Amino acid sequence: MNTAPRLSILVPAYNAEQHLEATLRSVLDQMGPEHALIVIDDGSRDATPQVVESLQQGYPALAIRLIRQANAGLATTRNRLLDAATGEYILFLDADDLVLPGTIAALDGIIARHRPDVIAVDFNDWHPHNMRRTRLIERGYPAGALVTDREAILRTFFMDRQCYAWANVMRREIYARQPDPLYPPGRTFEDITTTPQLIADCASLVRLAQPCFDYRQHPGSMKRGLSHKWCTDFAKAVLHIRQHFETLPVSEALRLHIDAATIHFYNVILKRTYEMGWSEGKAARLDVQALLAQNLFNPLETVLAAMEGTVLDSHDRRADRRAASQVRKLLAGNLGFVLGKFLARKIKVLQRKAVA
């Protein structure tokens, strides 16, 4: 008799006591005997493990496992969670987000009907401190349809650019086929490094076209951790995408879509450097620009022209054109644009501090 769970829900938690109980209850209230929850306390200095232990007592009929470890960082914690999981499918969950009602039942339904390699989910970009900013993020795949064209899966993935570990519920087998360690220890943006590699190994996909998660945005969180290393880690994560797809037999059209996604990522990185001190930001920009030169399959001008035209499939041509235009100006050091971006970013920093 196969007693392995259908779905393993994996939660890395570090100093998460403020939100963890609500997060886990949003899962536990939907769980049944075919589901398992595993939480790793990554060396927290608060009551994170006690929150889990209390819920274990409150839900004795459910499979809830707590693993405690010395602080090792998010990437290492994700790897250990995968080692501990036994479910056919893996659902990662951040310790401060919510699983919305009906999500796990809907996932069960898709698994029963289609058994795809991956289920791509819609979610809310959730601003609980300013609900007017909350918006639904809809994936670009057709709702509820089984997609088995790998090129279509990947092309839409790179148009969506949703690399969050929790936004793609996958077969555990897909994770198991990757080289160890899957998530790169000691680096941030471990999901940007890894998720495209996982999706490239998926032969079938179904989109769950309902909001499945509230992805919590914290006031001031975008500033937290911003540094030269933050910028280069982001750029190196994107570089890993190119290096991985360079080894695969993918079409030139897909490579151009990967390049366009890269430009969107670099637009974010370059703009964020203007929130740093001038000297640190300048040094980070030089390193990021050097990495960009290694990151594209096609010449930069070819990619920017494609984003400005109609060559690419696109969910938002206006956003593509805007990103291409901004990267042109950032790389050229356009004085008016750069000064405007520097001032705009400083204002955003002050606004975040005001609501934090």
Buried (B, 14 or more C-beta within 10 A) or exposed (E): EEEEBBBBBBBBBBBBBEBBBBBBBBBBEBBBEBBBBBBBBBBBEBBBBBBBBEBBEEBEEBBBBBBEEEEBBBBBBBBBBBEBBEBBBBBBBBBBBBBBEEBBEBBBEBBEEBEBBBBBBBBBBBBBEEEEEBEEBBBBBEEBEBBEEBEBBBBBBBBBBBBBBBBBBBBBEBBEEBEEBBBBBEBBBBBBBBBBBBBBBBEBBBBBBBBBBBBBBBBBEBBEEBEBBBBBBBBBBBBBBBEBBEEEEBEEEBBBBBBBBBBBBBBEBBBBBBBBEEEBBEBBBEBBBEBBEEBBBBEBEBBBEBBBEEBBBBEEBEEBBBBBBBBBBBBEEBEEBBEEBBEEBEEBBEEBEEEE
